[in-house]
Amino acid sequence: MKLTRISKAGLVLIVLGLLIFVGFAVWAKSIRTTVMDIPVPMRAEAVSRDFAVDYDAIYTMWVRFDRGIPLDAARCVLGAQKSELHADLDCKNALPLLKFSWELSRDGKNGPEGSSADMGSSSTADGSPSISIFSFPAQNKHRYTATFKFEQNATSLMIPPPRIRIELDIFNREDFIWLGAAFDSLGLLLCVTGAIMLLVPVFKAKFKAQVQA
């Protein structure tokens, strides 16, 4: 059956809706949420890693410990001290063997620096303690270098080496979820509208044929 102009327009909307679904899925899959992931060397050593980002956003440096390690113990070995943020923290019996200093550079130019002792928020959502160290804006047209200087030998710690990660900030990940929902809704709307426009003329023709019969 020859398609009417409305049916053709409906077909175009369906194709456009599918392209939006597929296009956003491919784009979102190409965005890395973790741009750097290295193990702590467990000895006095300086480690540098280059990285780049795929998306202009805020990124956060985390130290992630293995499951079963108490959060306070993780804070203590990184050099945390009792403060207003950690009023109940007691590190008298825990040496800061994993304490490190860090420095971030962009395109070879020195940038922010700090210490693992100056930590921020923490999370145990999946059973593994994760402690944030620093958050910063990054752009995909630049090259970054993170340098970590570990101060002590920590081989006496009977734990798996923690990992230092730089990841897309959680709030930016939520932006991805909302953006994905918006594109999915638009794609669905176009597909449904296109399907109606494609099928209505067909049903009209069948109804007209039955009436005439």
C-alpha positions as CSV (number, residue, x, y, z in Angstrom):
1,M,0.0,0.0,0.0
2,K,1.3,3.4,-0.9
3,L,2.1,5.6,2.1
4,T,0.3,8.8,2.5
5,R,2.1,12.1,3.3
6,I,1.1,11.7,7.0
7,S,2.4,8.1,7.1
8,K,5.7,9.2,5.6
9,A,6.0,11.9,8.2
10,G,5.2,9.4,11.0
11,L,7.9,7.0,9.6
12,V,10.4,9.9,9.7
13,L,9.5,10.6,13.4
14,I,10.0,6.9,14.3
15,V,13.4,6.9,12.7
16,L,14.3,10.1,14.4
17,G,13.2,8.8,17.8
18,L,15.2,5.6,17.3
19,L,18.3,7.7,16.3
20,I,17.9,9.7,19.5
21,F,17.8,6.5,21.6
22,V,20.8,4.9,19.9
23,G,22.8,8.1,19.6
24,F,22.6,9.0,23.2
25,A,23.3,5.4,24.3
26,V,26.5,5.4,22.1
27,W,27.6,8.8,23.4
28,A,27.0,8.0,27.0
29,K,28.9,4.7,26.7
30,S,31.9,6.6,25.3
31,I,32.1,8.8,28.4
32,R,34.5,7.3,31.0
33,T,33.4,7.8,34.6
34,T,36.8,6.7,35.9
35,V,39.8,8.4,34.3
36,M,42.5,7.2,36.6
37,D,42.8,4.0,38.8
38,I,46.1,3.0,40.4
39,P,47.0,0.9,43.4
40,V,48.8,2.4,46.4
41,P,52.4,1.1,46.2
42,M,52.5,0.2,50.0
43,R,56.0,1.7,50.3
44,A,57.7,5.0,50.3
45,E,57.6,6.0,46.6
46,A,56.5,8.8,44.2
47,V,54.0,7.8,41.5
48,S,52.8,9.9,38.6
49,R,50.0,9.2,36.2
50,D,48.8,11.1,33.1
51,F,45.1,11.2,32.3
52,A,42.5,13.0,30.2
53,V,38.8,13.4,30.5
54,D,36.0,12.8,28.0
55,Y,33.6,15.3,29.5
56,D,33.9,18.8,30.9
57,A,32.8,18.4,34.5
58,I,33.9,18.1,38.1
59,Y,36.0,15.1,39.0
60,T,36.9,13.7,42.4
61,M,40.0,12.0,43.7
62,W,39.1,9.0,45.9
63,V,41.0,6.4,47.9
64,R,39.1,3.1,47.9
65,F,39.8,0.4,50.4
66,D,38.9,-3.3,50.4
67,R,35.6,-4.6,51.9
68,G,35.7,-5.3,55.6
69,I,38.1,-2.4,56.5
70,P,36.5,-0.1,59.1
71,L,36.0,3.4,57.8
72,D,37.8,5.0,60.8
73,A,40.7,2.7,60.3
74,A,40.9,3.8,56.6
75,R,40.9,7.4,57.7
76,C,43.6,6.9,60.3
77,V,46.1,5.2,57.9
78,L,45.6,8.1,55.5
79,G,46.7,10.5,58.2
80,A,43.4,11.9,59.4
81,Q,43.3,13.6,62.8
82,K,40.5,14.4,65.2
83,S,38.6,17.5,64.1
84,E,35.1,19.0,63.9
85,L,34.5,16.9,60.8
86,H,35.7,13.7,62.6
87,A,35.0,14.5,66.2
88,D,34.9,10.8,67.3
89,L,38.0,9.7,65.4
90,D,40.6,8.0,67.6
91,C,43.9,7.2,65.7
92,K,46.1,6.7,68.8
93,N,46.8,3.0,67.9
94,A,46.9,3.5,64.1
95,L,49.9,4.8,62.3
96,P,49.4,7.0,59.2
97,L,51.4,4.5,57.1
98,L,49.4,5.3,53.9
99,K,49.6,9.1,54.2
100,F,50.6,10.8,51.0
101,S,50.9,14.2,49.4
102,W,49.5,14.9,46.0
103,E,49.9,17.4,43.2
104,L,47.8,18.0,40.1
105,S,49.2,19.7,37.0
106,R,47.5,20.6,33.7
107,D,49.4,20.7,30.4
108,G,52.7,20.7,32.3
109,K,51.8,23.6,34.6
110,N,51.6,23.1,38.4
111,G,48.2,23.2,39.9
112,P,46.6,22.4,43.2
113,E,48.3,20.3,45.8
114,G,47.5,18.8,49.2
115,S,47.7,15.8,51.5
116,S,45.6,12.7,52.1
117,A,45.2,13.9,55.7
118,D,43.0,16.8,54.4
119,M,40.2,14.5,53.3
120,G,36.6,15.2,52.6
121,S,33.5,13.1,52.6
122,S,33.4,9.3,52.7
123,S,31.2,6.5,51.5
124,T,30.6,2.8,52.3
125,A,27.6,2.3,49.9
126,D,28.9,-1.0,48.5
127,G,30.7,-2.2,51.6
128,S,34.1,-0.8,50.6
129,P,35.2,2.4,52.3
130,S,35.9,5.2,49.9
131,I,37.3,8.5,51.0
132,S,37.3,11.6,48.9
133,I,40.5,13.7,48.8
134,F,39.9,16.5,46.4
135,S,37.5,17.7,43.7
136,F,38.4,19.8,40.7
137,P,37.0,20.9,37.3
138,A,38.6,19.3,34.3
139,Q,38.2,19.8,30.5
140,N,38.6,17.3,27.7
141,K,41.0,19.4,25.7
142,H,43.8,19.3,28.3
143,R,46.2,16.7,29.6
144,Y,46.5,16.2,33.4
145,T,49.2,14.6,35.6
146,A,48.6,13.5,39.1
147,T,51.6,12.9,41.3
148,F,51.5,11.1,44.6
149,K,54.3,10.9,47.2
150,F,53.9,8.2,49.7
151,E,55.9,8.9,52.9
152,Q,56.3,5.5,54.6
153,N,56.7,1.8,54.1
154,A,53.3,0.2,54.7
155,T,54.0,-3.5,53.9
156,S,53.3,-4.2,57.6
157,L,49.6,-3.4,57.0
158,M,47.9,-6.7,56.4
159,I,45.4,-5.4,53.9
160,P,45.1,-5.4,50.1
161,P,46.5,-2.3,48.5
162,P,43.9,0.5,48.4
163,R,43.3,2.2,45.0
164,I,43.4,5.8,44.2
165,R,40.8,6.8,41.6
166,I,39.8,10.0,39.9
167,E,36.2,9.7,38.9
168,L,33.4,11.8,37.5
169,D,31.7,13.5,40.5
170,I,28.5,11.9,41.8
171,F,26.5,15.1,41.1
172,N,27.6,15.1,37.4
173,R,26.6,11.4,37.2
174,E,23.2,12.4,38.3
175,D,23.2,15.0,35.5
176,F,23.8,12.1,33.1
177,I,20.8,10.2,34.5
178,W,18.5,13.2,34.1
179,L,19.9,13.9,30.6
180,G,19.4,10.3,29.6
181,A,15.8,10.3,31.0
182,A,15.1,13.5,28.9
183,F,16.5,12.0,25.7
184,D,14.7,8.7,26.3
185,S,11.4,10.6,26.8
186,L,11.9,12.6,23.7
187,G,12.8,9.5,21.7
188,L,9.7,7.6,23.0
189,L,7.4,10.6,22.3
190,L,8.7,10.8,18.7
191,C,8.3,7.0,18.2
192,V,4.8,6.9,19.6
193,T,3.7,10.0,17.7
194,G,5.2,8.6,14.5
195,A,3.5,5.2,15.0
196,I,0.1,6.9,15.4
197,M,0.7,9.0,12.3
198,L,1.9,5.9,10.4
199,L,-1.1,3.7,11.4
200,V,-4.0,6.1,11.5
201,P,-4.3,6.4,7.7
202,V,-4.2,2.6,7.4
203,F,-7.0,2.2,9.9
204,K,-9.0,5.0,8.1
205,A,-8.6,3.2,4.8
206,K,-9.8,-0.1,6.3
207,F,-12.7,1.5,8.0
208,K,-13.7,3.3,4.8
209,A,-13.5,0.0,2.9
210,Q,-15.8,-1.7,5.5
211,V,-18.3,1.1,5.3
212,Q,-18.4,1.0,1.5
213,A,-18.9,-2.8,1.6
